Amino acid sequence: MPRKAVPMLRAASLGAIAALASSCGKPPHDPAPASSATHDGASPTVSEARSASAPSVISGTLRQNKYLKLAATEAGFVDPPDHKPPPGQRYYTVGLRGASRSRNDVAIGIQQFVFAQNDQGCISRPEPSATWLQHPFGAAMTFTAAQMTDGQMAFAVPADTKTIRVLIAPAEGEGLIVPAGRDFTPNWPAPVSTIEDGSTLRLLVLPRPEGPTSLTPPAAGTMRLVLDFVVENLKSTQGIEFQTSQQLRLRSPTGSYVQASAVTGQLGCRLDDGDVIPPGHSRRFMVAYDMPAAVPLKLQYRGFEVDEVSVDLQ
């Protein structure tokens, strides 16, 4: 029996969106409210983006909070010749343009507080070694009030992604959702089971999906089960580090346990151990399990505020 997981809440520092002390104590500007800008043209379709060698130029919807205003300027799939994406995923490049709404500069740590979410609810972190970008932001996006700042970042997203939105999710709760193309709200099927973990999170067990045919086949004499989940982070000021392999496992009638299979790493929409559900957001992911026989199973969830919860898998 594996050692009990020790789930962790991750509280992002209050410097997630930091007002740099270029003019401390001065009152902020009061710019005119941002309009809900429309696209100059249609957002790129999947087929158009996949055939392009560079992302499509777009005029994205301007979004703002009390710190900054930001919009997408380009978006689309890219296939760098010298960078192979992770299994089940493709690289997606986004360009952003923005400015500080204060007389202070605003800096945002990209790896800690910036995410991409696709139309199905899957979330990705920025690619740290996207050397093909022509104008990368670097380790942080820094915006001034004096002029608009442009930059690019890339994400490895599920290969069947149609469009994405950029989530800026600091611990203060003053985040932004910036659509890269058409605006949307992620959607998924109605859950077949729901597990409540106090005030921390809610786990949705979705209908069983068809496993991708691209996965490495299971060993002879075993069967494969792919499960589909959504985790809703109920904390608005804390990210949640989720341990998929330890917090979600299967239990047979004999009491034996089945851990997540290594082939989970070949799924496009996944949540690797220790990755984050951003504050106040939901994240979809799938997990594969290989087992010796088709027997009745229970899903066992080991949580933060609850010890263990089991639900039957029909």
C-alpha positions in Angstrom: 0.0 0.0 0.0 1.6 3.3 -1.0 2.4 5.9 1.6 -0.3 8.4 2.2 0.0 11.5 0.1 0.6 14.9 1.7 -1.4 17.3 -0.4 -0.3 20.9 -0.3 -1.9 24.3 -0.8 0.4 26.7 -2.4 0.0 30.3 -1.4 1.5 32.5 -4.1 3.4 35.5 -2.7 1.8 38.9 -2.5 4.4 40.0 -5.0 2.7 38.0 -7.8 1.7 41.2 -9.4 4.2 43.6 -8.0 4.1 47.4 -8.3 7.7 48.2 -8.6 8.8 51.3 -6.6 9.4 53.7 -9.5 7.1 56.3 -7.9 6.0 55.1 -4.5 3.2 57.1 -2.9 1.9 58.8 -6.0 -1.7 58.3 -6.9 -2.5 56.0 -9.8 -3.7 57.2 -13.2 -7.5 57.0 -13.8 -7.5 55.9 -17.4 -10.7 55.7 -19.4 -12.5 52.4 -19.0 -11.4 49.8 -21.5 -13.9 49.1 -24.2 -14.8 45.5 -25.1 -12.8 45.6 -28.3 -13.9 43.2 -31.1 -11.6 41.3 -33.5 -10.5 43.0 -36.6 -10.9 39.6 -38.3 -12.0 36.1 -37.5 -9.9 34.2 -35.0 -7.7 31.6 -36.5 -9.3 28.2 -37.0 -7.4 25.0 -36.0 -6.7 24.1 -39.6 -5.4 27.5 -40.5 -3.2 27.7 -37.3 -1.7 24.2 -37.9 -0.7 25.0 -41.5 1.0 28.3 -40.5 4.7 28.7 -39.6 3.8 31.5 -37.2 0.8 32.5 -35.1 -2.0 34.6 -36.7 -2.2 38.3 -35.9 -5.4 39.1 -34.0 -7.0 42.0 -32.3 -8.0 40.5 -28.9 -10.4 41.7 -26.3 -8.8 44.2 -23.9 -9.1 43.1 -20.3 -8.0 45.1 -17.2 -7.9 45.1 -13.4 -6.6 47.7 -11.0 -3.0 46.9 -11.9 -2.8 46.6 -15.7 -4.6 46.4 -19.1 -3.8 43.6 -21.5 -4.9 42.1 -24.8 -3.7 39.3 -27.1 -2.1 40.4 -30.4 -1.3 37.0 -32.0 -2.2 33.4 -31.4 -1.9 30.0 -33.0 -0.1 26.6 -33.3 3.5 26.5 -34.3 5.7 23.5 -35.1 9.3 24.4 -34.3 11.6 22.2 -36.3 14.1 21.7 -33.5 11.6 21.3 -30.6 9.5 18.2 -30.3 6.4 18.8 -28.1 5.5 16.5 -25.2 3.3 13.4 -26.2 -0.3 14.3 -27.0 0.5 18.0 -27.2 1.4 20.8 -29.6 3.0 24.2 -29.1 0.8 27.2 -29.1 2.3 30.7 -29.2 0.5 33.8 -27.8 1.5 37.4 -28.1 0.3 39.9 -25.5 0.3 43.7 -25.4 -0.3 45.8 -22.3 0.5 48.7 -20.0 0.4 49.5 -16.3 -2.6 51.3 -14.9 -0.5 52.8 -12.2 2.5 55.1 -12.3 4.4 52.2 -10.9 5.7 49.4 -13.2 3.9 46.1 -12.9 5.9 42.8 -13.0 4.4 39.3 -13.3 6.4 36.1 -12.8 5.5 34.0 -15.8 6.3 30.5 -14.5 4.5 31.1 -11.2 1.4 33.0 -12.2 0.6 32.7 -15.9 -1.3 29.7 -17.4 -3.1 28.8 -20.6 -6.5 27.2 -20.6 -8.1 25.6 -23.6 -11.8 25.3 -24.6 -12.1 21.9 -22.8 -10.7 23.3 -19.5 -7.2 21.8 -19.7 -4.5 24.0 -18.3 -0.8 24.4 -19.3 2.2 26.2 -17.9 4.4 28.4 -20.1 7.1 26.6 -22.0 10.5 27.6 -20.3 12.7 26.9 -23.3 10.7 28.3 -26.2 13.8 29.5 -28.1 11.9 29.9 -31.4 10.0 33.0 -30.0 11.2 36.2 -31.7 10.1 38.5 -28.8 9.8 36.5 -25.6 8.9 38.1 -22.4 11.6 36.2 -20.5 11.1 35.3 -16.8 8.7 38.1 -16.1 6.3 40.4 -18.0 7.0 44.0 -17.0 4.6 46.7 -17.9 5.0 50.5 -17.6 2.5 53.3 -17.7 4.6 55.3 -20.2 4.1 52.9 -23.2 2.6 49.7 -24.3 4.8 46.6 -23.9 4.6 43.6 -26.3 5.9 40.1 -25.9 5.4 36.4 -26.7 5.1 33.2 -24.7 4.5 29.6 -25.7 2.5 26.7 -24.1 2.4 23.0 -24.8 -1.4 22.4 -25.1 -3.5 19.3 -26.0 -3.2 18.6 -29.7 -7.0 19.0 -30.2 -7.2 22.5 -28.7 -9.3 24.9 -30.7 -8.6 28.1 -28.8 -7.1 29.2 -25.5 -7.3 32.0 -23.0 -4.4 33.3 -20.8 -5.0 33.2 -17.1 -3.0 35.5 -14.9 -3.7 34.1 -11.4 -1.8 35.7 -8.5 -2.6 34.9 -4.8 -4.2 38.3 -4.3 -7.1 37.3 -6.4 -6.6 40.3 -8.7 -6.2 38.2 -11.8 -7.1 38.5 -15.4 -8.5 36.2 -18.1 -7.3 37.3 -21.5 -8.8 35.4 -24.5 -6.4 34.7 -27.3 -9.0 34.8 -30.1 -12.7 34.4 -29.5 -13.8 34.6 -25.9 -15.2 31.4 -24.4 -16.0 29.6 -21.1 -14.5 26.1 -20.9 -17.0 23.3 -20.8 -17.2 19.6 -20.1 -19.8 16.9 -19.7 -22.0 16.8 -16.6 -20.2 14.8 -13.8 -21.3 11.3 -12.9 -19.9 11.8 -9.3 -18.8 14.7 -7.2 -16.4 14.7 -4.3 -16.5 17.6 -1.9 -13.2 18.3 -0.1 -14.4 20.9 2.4 -13.6 24.5 1.5 -10.5 23.5 -0.5 -11.7 21.9 -3.7 -14.4 20.0 -5.5 -13.5 16.9 -7.7 -15.8 16.1 -10.6 -15.7 12.6 -12.1 -16.8 13.0 -15.7 -18.2 10.3 -17.9 -15.6 7.8 -19.0 -13.9 9.0 -22.3 -12.6 7.0 -25.1 -8.8 6.4 -24.6 -6.7 8.0 -27.4 -5.5 5.4 -29.9 -2.0 6.9 -29.9 -1.3 5.6 -26.4 1.2 2.7 -25.9 -1.0 -0.5 -25.7 -1.4 -2.1 -22.3 0.6 -5.3 -21.6 -0.9 -8.6 -22.6 -3.5 -9.8 -20.1 -4.3 -6.3 -18.8 -7.0 -3.8 -19.5 -6.8 0.0 -19.6 -9.2 2.5 -18.0 -9.0 6.2 -18.8 -10.8 8.5 -16.4 -11.7 12.1 -16.9 -11.7 14.7 -14.0 -12.2 18.3 -13.2 -10.7 19.9 -10.0 -12.4 23.1 -8.9 -10.1 25.2 -6.7 -12.5 26.8 -4.1 -9.7 29.0 -2.7 -9.5 32.4 -4.3 -6.1 33.3 -2.7 -4.2 30.0 -2.9 -3.1 27.7 -5.7 -3.4 24.0 -5.1 -0.5 21.5 -5.8 -2.2 18.3 -6.7 -0.5 14.9 -6.5 -2.4 12.9 -9.2 -0.6 9.6 -8.7 -1.1 9.6 -4.9 -4.5 11.3 -4.5 -6.4 9.3 -7.2 -6.1 5.5 -7.3 -8.4 2.6 -7.9 -9.3 -0.1 -5.4 -10.5 -3.6 -6.2 -12.9 -5.7 -4.2 -9.9 -7.7 -2.8 -8.5 -4.4 -1.4 -5.6 -4.1 -3.8 -4.8 -0.7 -5.2 -4.0 0.4 -8.8 -1.9 3.5 -9.2 -2.0 5.8 -12.2 -0.1 4.3 -15.2 3.0 5.9 -16.6 1.1 6.1 -19.9 -0.8 9.0 -18.3 2.2 11.1 -19.5 1.1 10.4 -23.1 -2.3 12.1 -22.6 -2.7 15.6 -23.9 -4.9 16.8 -21.1 -3.1 15.8 -17.9 -2.1 17.1 -14.4 1.5 16.0 -13.5 2.3 15.4 -9.9 2.9 18.7 -8.1 1.4 20.9 -10.8 -1.1 23.6 -9.8 -4.8 24.4 -10.0 -4.7 28.3 -10.1 -6.6 30.2 -7.4 -10.3 30.3 -8.1 -10.1 28.3 -11.3 -11.0 24.8 -12.5 -8.7 22.4 -14.3 -9.6 19.4 -16.4 -7.3 16.4 -16.7 -7.3 12.6 -17.6 -5.6 9.7 -15.9 -4.9 6.2 -17.3 -4.9 3.0 -15.2 -3.7 -0.5 -16.3 -5.2 -3.4 -14.4 -5.1 -7.2 -14.6 -8.8 -7.9 -15.2 -12.2 -6.3 -15.7 -13.4 -6.3 -12.1 -15.7 -3.9 -10.2 -13.6 -0.9 -9.0 -13.8 2.0 -6.7 -12.1 5.4 -7.2 -10.4 6.4 -4.0 -9.6 10.1 -3.4 -7.2 11.2 -0.7 -7.7 14.8 0.1 -6.9 17.9 2.1 -9.8 18.3 4.5 -11.2 14.8 4.0 -9.1 11.8 4.7 -10.4 9.3 2.0 -13.5 9.2 -0.1 -14.5 6.4 -2.4 -17.0 6.3 -5.3 -18.1 3.3 -7.4 -17.0 3.2 -11.0 -19.8 1.8 -13.2 
